[in-house]
Amino acid sequence: MTDYQTIVYVERESVARLMVTALRAHGFSPREIADGGFPGIGSALTGKGLAIAVPEGEAREAQPLAEALLKDMTGR
């Protein structure tokens, strides 16, 4: 079983799905975003958001890319 490491948190599910797709396009293997939860609730219950995780061996290279992508996607 592969151990995953969280590399970034995102607030919206749509951004999380785009992030997973973008990371895959760059050759990484991010964990799928689980369906479920309450529609419209987003990250309000956790305070951190949705975790984007990759295998531990990819985390060091994937994290800077994920942070740059998130900055581009959200403008923050």
N, CA and C atoms as an extended XYZ file, in Angstrom:
228
Properties=species:S:1:pos:R:3:atomname:S:1:resname:S:1:resid:I:1 pbc="F F F"
N         0.843       -1.173        0.000 N   MET     1
C         0.000        0.000        0.000 CA  MET     1
C         0.891        1.240        0.000 C   MET     1
N         0.532        2.203       -0.821 N   THR     2
C         1.311        3.424       -0.961 CA  THR     2
C         0.938        4.419        0.138 C   THR     2
N         1.951        5.040        0.740 N   ASP     3
C         1.703        6.094        1.716 CA  ASP     3
C         1.641        7.418        0.974 C   ASP     3
N         0.630        8.205        1.290 N   TYR     4
C         0.439        9.497        0.647 CA  TYR     4
C         0.766       10.632        1.598 C   TYR     4
N         1.191       11.740        1.026 N   GLN     5
C         1.498       12.938        1.797 CA  GLN     5
C         0.690       14.096        1.228 C   GLN     5
N         0.053       14.867        2.108 N   THR     6
C        -0.693       16.039        1.674 CA  THR     6
C         0.287       17.133        1.284 C   THR     6
N         0.099       17.692        0.090 N   ILE     7
C         1.017       18.726       -0.394 CA  ILE     7
C         0.381       20.107       -0.399 C   ILE     7
N        -0.949       20.174       -0.415 N   VAL     8
C        -1.634       21.455       -0.417 CA  VAL     8
C        -3.104       21.215       -0.071 C   VAL     8
N        -3.746       22.228        0.479 N   TYR     9
C        -5.181       22.188        0.741 CA  TYR     9
C        -5.860       23.217       -0.158 C   TYR     9
N        -7.039       22.873       -0.655 N   VAL    10
C        -7.811       23.801       -1.477 CA  VAL    10
C        -9.205       23.939       -0.885 C   VAL    10
N        -9.822       25.099       -1.121 N   GLU    11
C       -11.119       25.380       -0.510 CA  GLU    11
C       -12.292       24.790       -1.273 C   GLU    11
N       -12.196       24.747       -2.595 N   ARG    12
C       -13.347       24.323       -3.403 CA  ARG    12
C       -13.062       22.996       -4.100 C   ARG    12
N       -14.114       22.181       -4.212 N   GLU    13
C       -13.986       20.879       -4.864 CA  GLU    13
C       -13.598       21.027       -6.333 C   GLU    13
N       -14.126       22.036       -7.006 N   SER    14
C       -13.801       22.229       -8.425 CA  SER    14
C       -12.306       22.514       -8.605 C   SER    14
N       -11.731       23.297       -7.710 N   VAL    15
C       -10.291       23.576       -7.771 CA  VAL    15
C        -9.501       22.307       -7.463 C   VAL    15
N        -9.984       21.522       -6.520 N   ALA    16
C        -9.304       20.268       -6.173 CA  ALA    16
C        -9.270       19.326       -7.371 C   ALA    16
N       -10.373       19.213       -8.083 N   ARG    17
C       -10.416       18.318       -9.251 CA  ARG    17
C        -9.486       18.813      -10.362 C   ARG    17
N        -9.444       20.124      -10.558 N   LEU    18
C        -8.506       20.683      -11.544 CA  LEU    18
C        -7.060       20.430      -11.130 C   LEU    18
N        -6.782       20.558       -9.849 N   MET    19
C        -5.427       20.336       -9.339 CA  MET    19
C        -4.993       18.895       -9.581 C   MET    19
N        -5.878       17.937       -9.304 N   VAL    20
C        -5.563       16.524       -9.533 CA  VAL    20
C        -5.270       16.290      -11.012 C   VAL    20
N        -6.087       16.862      -11.890 N   THR    21
C        -5.884       16.705      -13.331 CA  THR    21
C        -4.560       17.321      -13.767 C   THR    21
N        -4.256       18.503      -13.277 N   ALA    22
C        -3.007       19.186      -13.641 CA  ALA    22
C        -1.789       18.408      -13.144 C   ALA    22
N        -1.855       17.898      -11.935 N   LEU    23
C        -0.731       17.117      -11.406 CA  LEU    23
C        -0.520       15.845      -12.225 C   LEU    23
N        -1.612       15.201      -12.621 N   ARG    24
C        -1.492       14.007      -13.477 CA  ARG    24
C        -0.853       14.362      -14.815 C   ARG    24
N        -1.244       15.506      -15.369 N   ALA    25
C        -0.685       15.935      -16.656 CA  ALA    25
C         0.824       16.163      -16.566 C   ALA    25
N         1.310       16.457      -15.366 N   HIS    26
C         2.744       16.660      -15.155 CA  HIS    26
C         3.451       15.381      -14.694 C   HIS    26
N         2.748       14.251      -14.734 N   GLY    27
C         3.378       12.970      -14.437 CA  GLY    27
C         3.295       12.501      -12.996 C   GLY    27
N         2.552       13.205      -12.148 N   PHE    28
C         2.407       12.802      -10.754 CA  PHE    28
C         1.183       11.907      -10.599 C   PHE    28
N         1.048       11.270       -9.444 N   SER    29
C        -0.040       10.324       -9.185 CA  SER    29
C        -0.859       10.743       -7.968 C   SER    29
N        -1.586       11.855       -8.056 N   PRO    30
C        -2.346       12.305       -6.892 CA  PRO    30
C        -3.502       11.367       -6.566 C   PRO    30
N        -3.866       11.356       -5.301 N   ARG    31
C        -5.007       10.562       -4.837 CA  ARG    31
C        -6.289       11.203       -5.369 C   ARG    31
N        -7.253       10.366       -5.713 N   GLU    32
C        -8.545       10.856       -6.182 CA  GLU    32
C        -9.251       11.650       -5.079 C   GLU    32
N       -10.030       12.635       -5.481 N   ILE    33
C       -10.863       13.382       -4.538 CA  ILE    33
C       -12.102       12.539       -4.282 C   ILE    33
N       -12.364       12.221       -3.043 N   ALA    34
C       -13.505       11.372       -2.697 CA  ALA    34
C       -14.812       12.126       -2.890 C   ALA    34
N       -15.769       11.458       -3.497 N   ASP    35
C       -17.109       12.033       -3.605 CA  ASP    35
C       -17.795       11.892       -2.261 C   ASP    35
N       -18.698       12.790       -2.001 N   GLY    36
C       -19.445       12.700       -0.758 CA  GLY    36
C       -19.431       14.013       -0.019 C   GLY    36
N       -19.893       13.970        1.200 N   GLY    37
C       -19.992       15.192        1.981 CA  GLY    37
C       -21.295       15.910        1.689 C   GLY    37
N       -21.375       17.117        2.118 N   PHE    38
C       -22.582       17.904        1.939 CA  PHE    38
C       -22.379       18.929        0.834 C   PHE    38
N       -23.273       18.965       -0.151 N   PRO    39
C       -23.137       19.949       -1.230 CA  PRO    39
C       -23.119       21.374       -0.684 C   PRO    39
N       -22.183       22.157       -1.187 N   GLY    40
C       -22.109       23.558       -0.787 CA  GLY    40
C       -21.397       23.835        0.509 C   GLY    40
N       -21.019       22.803        1.244 N   ILE    41
C       -20.351       23.013        2.535 CA  ILE    41
C       -18.876       23.324        2.339 C   ILE    41
N       -18.224       22.656        1.393 N   GLY    42
C       -16.809       22.921        1.119 CA  GLY    42
C       -15.936       22.615        2.306 C   GLY    42
N       -15.064       23.557        2.642 N   SER    43
C       -14.079       23.329        3.697 CA  SER    43
C       -14.494       23.893        5.041 C   SER    43
N       -15.727       24.322        5.164 N   ALA    44
C       -16.162       24.977        6.394 CA  ALA    44
C       -16.044       24.085        7.619 C   ALA    44
N       -16.264       22.797        7.455 N   LEU    45
C       -16.227       21.900        8.604 CA  LEU    45
C       -14.817       21.537        9.037 C   LEU    45
N       -13.886       21.467        8.111 N   THR    46
C       -12.530       21.057        8.461 CA  THR    46
C       -11.622       22.239        8.781 C   THR    46
N       -11.911       23.378        8.205 N   GLY    47
C       -11.078       24.550        8.429 CA  GLY    47
C        -9.854       24.614        7.538 C   GLY    47
N        -9.438       23.486        6.974 N   LYS    48
C        -8.252       23.461        6.126 CA  LYS    48
C        -8.605       23.381        4.649 C   LYS    48
N        -9.664       22.703        4.332 N   GLY    49
C       -10.040       22.496        2.946 CA  GLY    49
C        -9.852       21.051        2.542 C   GLY    49
N        -9.892       20.822        1.241 N   LEU    50
C        -9.709       19.481        0.697 CA  LEU    50
C        -8.219       19.224        0.503 C   LEU    50
N        -7.773       18.094        1.000 N   ALA    51
C        -6.352       17.752        0.907 CA  ALA    51
C        -6.023       17.191       -0.461 C   ALA    51
N        -4.955       17.693       -1.051 N   ILE    52
C        -4.396       17.136       -2.272 CA  ILE    52
C        -3.160       16.351       -1.837 C   ILE    52
N        -3.189       15.048       -2.095 N   ALA    53
C        -2.114       14.176       -1.627 CA  ALA    53
C        -1.513       13.384       -2.788 C   ALA    53
N        -0.215       13.167       -2.703 N   VAL    54
C         0.520       12.364       -3.688 CA  VAL    54
C         1.349       11.335       -2.918 C   VAL    54
N         1.819       10.281       -3.613 N   PRO    55
C         2.709        9.339       -2.930 CA  PRO    55
C         3.918       10.066       -2.334 C   PRO    55
N         4.378        9.592       -1.192 N   GLU    56
C         5.482       10.260       -0.487 CA  GLU    56
C         6.691       10.502       -1.372 C   GLU    56
N         6.986        9.584       -2.263 N   GLY    57
C         8.148        9.714       -3.140 CA  GLY    57
C         8.023       10.840       -4.164 C   GLY    57
N         6.802       11.319       -4.396 N   GLU    58
C         6.559       12.397       -5.355 CA  GLU    58
C         6.368       13.756       -4.679 C   GLU    58
N         6.157       13.754       -3.388 N   ALA    59
C         5.741       14.965       -2.677 CA  ALA    59
C         6.740       16.120       -2.812 C   ALA    59
N         8.004       15.831       -2.721 N   ARG    60
C         9.024       16.893       -2.756 CA  ARG    60
C         8.976       17.672       -4.076 C   ARG    60
N         8.764       16.977       -5.184 N   GLU    61
C         8.711       17.637       -6.484 CA  GLU    61
C         7.321       18.177       -6.802 C   GLU    61
N         6.280       17.520       -6.314 N   ALA    62
C         4.908       17.926       -6.633 CA  ALA    62
C         4.457       19.158       -5.847 C   ALA    62
N         4.937       19.341       -4.634 N   GLN    63
C         4.458       20.437       -3.798 CA  GLN    63
C         4.713       21.821       -4.391 C   GLN    63
N         5.917       22.147       -4.858 N   PRO    64
C         6.112       23.480       -5.452 CA  PRO    64
C         5.216       23.719       -6.667 C   PRO    64
N         5.008       22.680       -7.475 N   LEU    65
C         4.128       22.803       -8.628 CA  LEU    65
C         2.691       23.045       -8.169 C   LEU    65
N         2.231       22.285       -7.200 N   ALA    66
C         0.865       22.443       -6.693 CA  ALA    66
C         0.651       23.839       -6.104 C   ALA    66
N         1.619       24.342       -5.375 N   GLU    67
C         1.507       25.680       -4.794 CA  GLU    67
C         1.438       26.743       -5.889 C   GLU    67
N         2.254       26.595       -6.934 N   ALA    68
C         2.227       27.555       -8.045 CA  ALA    68
C         0.910       27.479       -8.800 C   ALA    68
N         0.418       26.257       -9.032 N   LEU    69
C        -0.865       26.093       -9.711 CA  LEU    69
C        -2.004       26.703       -8.896 C   LEU    69
N        -1.976       26.469       -7.590 N   LEU    70
C        -3.022       27.009       -6.723 CA  LEU    70
C        -3.004       28.530       -6.748 C   LEU    70
N        -1.827       29.113       -6.736 N   LYS    71
C        -1.704       30.566       -6.802 CA  LYS    71
C        -2.302       31.088       -8.107 C   LYS    71
N        -2.001       30.408       -9.225 N   ASP    72
C        -2.565       30.804      -10.516 CA  ASP    72
C        -4.081       30.637      -10.549 C   ASP    72
N        -4.583       29.555       -9.972 N   MET    73
C        -6.025       29.261      -10.008 CA  MET    73
C        -6.841       30.201       -9.143 C   MET    73
N        -6.293       30.582       -8.005 N   THR    74
C        -7.075       31.369       -7.048 CA  THR    74
C        -6.680       32.845       -7.011 C   THR    74
N        -5.546       33.162       -7.601 N   GLY    75
C        -5.086       34.552       -7.579 CA  GLY    75
C        -4.552       34.980       -6.229 C   GLY    75
N        -4.218       34.018       -5.364 N   ARG    76
C        -3.667       34.341       -4.030 CA  ARG    76
C        -2.234       33.920       -3.931 C   ARG    76
